[in-house]
Amino acid sequence: MTVAAALLLYVAAVLAIGPKLLVRITADGGAPRLAIAAWITAVVTVLGCSVAAVALLLIEAAGHWDSPDALLVTCLERLRAILVGHAGWPARIVATVAVAIAVGSLIAVVFRIGRALGRMRTHTFAHADAVRLVGRSYGSDVVVIEASEPAAYCVAGRPPAIVVTTAAMAALDENQLAAVVAHERAHLDGRHAYIVAAARGLTTALPTCGLFASAASHISSLLEMCADDAAARHHGRQPLLAGLLTLSGATTPAHGLAAAGIAVLARAERLSKPPRRFARIQTQVTLTGAVAAMAAAPLAIVTLSLSGVLICFA
């Protein structure tokens, strides 16, 4: 088995069973932070292994350009030999192009994600400035604006803003309002908007990959659960639950994060019937194992190749 084949096998396995498996073990929100780590690990390892495998396959083809029966000890040695011209200029050109394609593809994906982050930053900063101009301050980071629809959301900025409409102020009691504001503040403290923007940017860059689309969707829901947990620790589950149900269905800006914007029913059920301690521990163990397995598999392949167990040949 070649290193490239082993990496591609890992990628195929994660793409085939990863989304369904991760949905199954993360849907209950028993450990939302670990669940987010599992999705991010799957995405990062699939991207890294795909780029590495394609580069190795192209380099391998170049290495056998003039001697198909030749076999070097490791892929790194072969790459070095090709790039310095030991296999002739055709192989050197093909290897150089292979490296350029691999690096270029990775740069393109990173650029798309960076552009999504930049667009989100521009829009949210402008929105935060605008609401501060038209609204009135209610505490250090809360801005109240006139609106007939009850809504609460946060936008990044300098400084960031938690926006609450006058209708929401009228509909929520003091405890409910405090819980909803704490939820939004948890988003800002955790810089959740940037994580969501990066996940959506990756989906835009590679729209045909089901894993990336699932990751973007579920990471958004899990970040809401993380913010729910932070708010519930300080203000209790019931006030937060009542606030979510009161604000459910409200519209929010495209780049804003709203307390009642995503997966309200699932989060409401989670708040009303929190998982028991044993179930929570079981979820944590399962997710930790999943993260460790996904991170260890590519490292094991690289280690075996460097040790000579996996030899890079076509």
N, C-alpha and C positions, 0 to 999 in steps of 0.2 A: 504494500500500500504506500502510495506517495504522500508526502506532506500536503500537497495541494488537494489530493483526493480526500484525505482525512478532514481537512478544513471544510471542503465542500459538503462532505457527508454531515458534519456538524451543522452547517448552515441549513442544509435541507431538513434535518431532523427538527431544528428549532422552528423553521418556517412552517413545517407540517403539523407538529404537535404543540408548539409553544403557545400560540394564541389561545387555543381551547383549554390547555392545561393551566395557563396563567389565569384565565378568566375563572376557572373552577376554584382555584386556591386563593384568589384575591377578592372575589365578588362580595364575600360577607363583610369585608372591612375589618376583620379581626385585628390586623396589624397593618394599617395603611402605609406607614413609612417603609416597612419591609416589602410590602407589595409594590410600591413605587420603585424601590431598589431592584426588585426582580424584573419588572418591565424594562427599566433602563439597562440592566445587565444584558438582557436578551437583545435589545436593540444595538447596543455598543458592540457586543461580541459578533453579532451577525454582520454588521458593517465591517468591522476589522477583519474578520475571517474571509469575507467575500473579496475585499480588496487584496488581501495577501494571497488568496488562492488564485485569483485571476493573474496577478503579477507573476506568481511562480509558474503557472502553466505557460504563459507567454515566454518567460525566460527559458523554460525547459525546451519549448519548440525551437527557440533560437540556438540553444546549446547543441541541438542535434542537427543543425542546419547542414554541416558538412561531414558529420560522423555520427550516424544514427545509433551506432552501437557503443558510443562513448558513455562513460558513467563517472561522474565526479563524486567525491565523498559527500559533500553537503551542498545544499542550494546556495549558501552564501559564498562558498568557494567557487562554484560555477558562475555565479553572477559576477564576481570579481574578475574571473578569468575572461569572461565574455566582454565585459566593459573595457578591459585594457587591451582587447584586440587579439587574444590568443586563438579565438575560434574563427578569425577572419572578419572582414568588414561587414558582410551581410548579417552575420549573427550579431555583431556589435550594434548595428543599426536597429535590428528587431528588438534586442534586449533594451536598448535605450528608449525605443518607442513604448515598449511594455511598461517600463518604469514610469515614463511620462504619463501614460494613460492611467495607470493605477493612482499615481499621485494627483493627477488632474481630476480624476473622478472624486477622490476624497476631498480635494479643495472645492470642487463644485458643490458637493453636499454641504460642506462647512459654510460656504458662501451663502447658499440658500437659507440655512439656519440663521446665519448672522444677519442677513437681510430681513428675515422675519422678526428677529429680535429688535433690529433697528427701527422697523416700521412700527412695531408695538410700542417701543419707547417713545417715538415721536408722537404718536396718537395719544397715548396715555398722559404724557407730560402736558400736551396741549389741552387735553380735556381737564386735567387737574387744575391748570391755570384758569380755564374758562369757568369752572364751577366756583372757584374762589372769588371770581369777579361778580358772578350773579347771585351767589348764595351768601348765607351768613354763618359765621363760625359758631360751632357748638362744641367747645372743648378744644384740645390742642390740634387734632387731626380730623375732626368731623365737620362736614359742611352740609347745611340744610338748604335745599332748594325747593322752590314752589312747584308742586306737581300734584295732579289729581289721582295719580296711581301710586299705591304704596310700594316703595322699592328701596333697597339698600345695596350698595356695591362699593368696591374700592378701585382706585386707579393709581398706578405708580406715578411718581412725579418728584419735583424738588420744591417743596416737600410733597409727599404723597397725600392723597385725600380719601377719606371715607365719606361717600355721598349718601345722604338719607333724605328722602322726600318728605314734604310736610304731611302728605297722606299717611306715610309710614309712621311718622311721629304721633299722629292722631290715633292710628290703629293699634300701636304697641304700647303696653304698659312699661313702667320703668325697668323692671327686671328683664322683660323680653327685649327691649331696646338695648340694654347693656350687653345681653348675650349676643345679639346680632352684630353689634359694633365690635365686640371681642372676636367674633368669627372673622370679620373683615380685617381686623388688625393682625390676626394670625396669618392671613394671606400676605399682608404687606411685610411682616417680620420675616416670613419664610421665602419671600421673593418668588411666590408661586406663579405670578404672571409671566415671569421669564421662562420658567420650566414649561408652562403651557404653550407659550409662543415657540419655543425650540421644538417641542414635540409636533406642533402643527406645521412648522417650517419643514421638518423632515418628511412629514406626510406629503406636503406639497412638492418637495423635491423628488420623492419616489412614491407616486400615488398608487402604483399597482401592487405594492407590497402590503398584504393584509396585516402582517405583524405590526408595521409602523402605524397603520390606521387604528388598529385595536389599542396599541400603546397610547396614542394620543387621547383617545376617548376615555380609556380607563384611568389614565394618570390624572386627567381632569377631575373625574369623580373621586378618586382617592385623595387628591389634594383638598377637596371639599370636606372629606371625612377627617382629614388631619386638622383642618380649621375647626370643624365641629368639636373634636376632642379637646382642642385648646380652649374653646369657649365654654364647653360643658364643665371642664375642671374648675373654672372660676365662678361660673354662674348657674351651674346645674343643667341637667338635660331637659327638664320640662319647660323652663322659660325659652330655651333655644328652640325646642321642638315647636312650641306655640308660635314663636316668631317666624320660623321657616314656613309653617302652614299659612300664616297670615300673609306672607310676602310671596307665596308660590304663584307662579304665572307672570310675575312682573318682567318687563323687558329691560335689558341693560345694554350699555354700549358693547361693541364687538370686542374691545380689548379690556373690558372690565370684568372683575370677578364678583359675582353676586352670591349672597348667602343662600338664596332660594333659586338659583339659576340652573343647577345641574343635579340630576338623579335625586330629586326631592323625596319621592316615595321610598326609595331604597334607604336613604339617609334617615327619613322619619321612622321607618321600621327599626333601623339600627339604634336610634336614640331611644325609642320606646321599649325595645327589647334588646338590650346590650348583650353581646355574647358572654357566656359564662367563662369563668377563669380557666377551666380545663380546656375548653374549646379555643380560647385565645392563645393559650400556651401551645396547643397542638398546631394552630395556624402559624405561630411564630417559628416553631421547629421546622415545619414543612417549607415555609418560605426561605428560611435560612439555608436549608438543604438545597433548595432550588437555585438560589443565588450562588452558593458555593460550587454546585455542579456545573452551572453555566460558565462561571469564571474559570474553573479548574480545567475544563475540557480543552480549550485552546492552549492553555499553558502546558498541559500534559503533552499535546501534540508537538509543540515547539521543543519541549524538553527531550522528548523521544527522538526528534529529528537531530538535535544537537548531539545527543549521545550516540547516534548512528543506528539506532533501532529502526527508525523510519528514514529510508534513503530516498532522496529526491530524484526519481526517474520517471519517464513517461511510459 
